[in-house]
Amino acid sequence: MVLRRTIPATASVVKKMNGDRLHSPAAAKNVSHITKLVCSVSPKNGAALEIASGTGQHIISLAAAIPNLTWQPSDIDDARLNSIVSWSYEKQLPNLLPPIKLDVTDEGWSVLCPDQDFVLMVNLLHLVSESEAKVIIGGISQSLMPGGRCVIYGPFMRDGSLTSDGDKLFHQSLIEADPDIGYKDDTWMLDLFQGHNLKTVKIANMPANNLAFIIEKKHPKRS
Ligand SMILES: C[S@@+](CC[C@H](N)C(=O)[O-])C[C@H]1O[C@@H](n2cnc3c(N)ncnc32)[C@H](O)[C@@H]1O
């Protein structure tokens, strides 16, 4: 299990609150946009997994907004897992499961969370290498039911280019910390989805120059 410790502090800023609870200003900023997007593209019931849930701010909003989906939070980091428990305890949402420790760069991680109708992953891919990103997307495909959907949100290059000054600075800070990580290209992502039996339903432009890929697991071909 590899927990990347070399990423710059600016890649995941959190403030300590009461007890174990953490607050991410970035998550507070994008939570309404992500909730609105997910409400418009996710199934209304079934099982939903969030990869790299972080503080837990996104999943408590989503579990409240889509009450018939059962939400499974996850993260690699114990402090984040404790924060998710703390937010969940306050909200007491019946469709929010206790968080699980999950390293999605471990080959075979999807056996721990099969048969998902929906998967959400926000702001992780720029923090891993290309080979780890391949493991993550392969695992998402394996964890989804046929017809199941996934939203992948974050900062990406557009056709090989960094398209804002903020993105150039952030990507540079990432590769200075670890040359293997950094922004992935949107066209590279589309090829990756195709290679893992995932159909791209839509690419949404999101605030702060982020993208959201809405993808769907293909049904097996009938013979
Ligand atoms: C930038 S934060 C994003 C958190 C949350 N999704 C959000 O947008 O607020 C990245 C998160 O990825 C988690 N993480 C890093 N490497 C991971 C891995 N290999 N597997 C699962 N989670 C990981 C970190 O612990 C952290 O919570």
The ligand as a Gaussian input file, in Angstrom:
#p B3LYP/6-31G(d) Opt

LIG

0 1
 C       -7.226000      16.122000      -2.719000
 S       -7.921000      15.026000      -1.582000
 C       -9.598000      14.915000      -2.219000
 C      -10.564000      14.486000      -1.169000
 C      -12.051000      14.600000      -1.579000
 N      -12.384000      13.725000      -2.658000
 C      -12.359000      16.026000      -1.937000
 O      -12.443000      16.358000      -3.128000
 O      -12.492000      16.816000      -1.000000
 C       -7.254000      13.466000      -2.039000
 C       -7.739000      12.323000      -1.186000
 O       -7.274000      11.116000      -1.765000
 C       -6.898000      10.228000      -0.726000
 N       -5.977000       9.258000      -1.326000
 C       -4.696000       9.457000      -1.714000
 N       -4.174000       8.339000      -2.251000
 C       -5.179000       7.407000      -2.233000
 C       -5.263000       6.039000      -2.636000
 N       -4.219000       5.430000      -3.184000
 N       -6.432000       5.376000      -2.456000
 C       -7.507000       6.010000      -1.907000
 N       -7.481000       7.293000      -1.482000
 C       -6.325000       7.983000      -1.647000
 C       -6.280000      11.145000       0.317000
 O       -6.219000      10.540000       1.582000
 C       -7.232000      12.332000       0.259000
 O       -8.325000      12.155000       1.120000

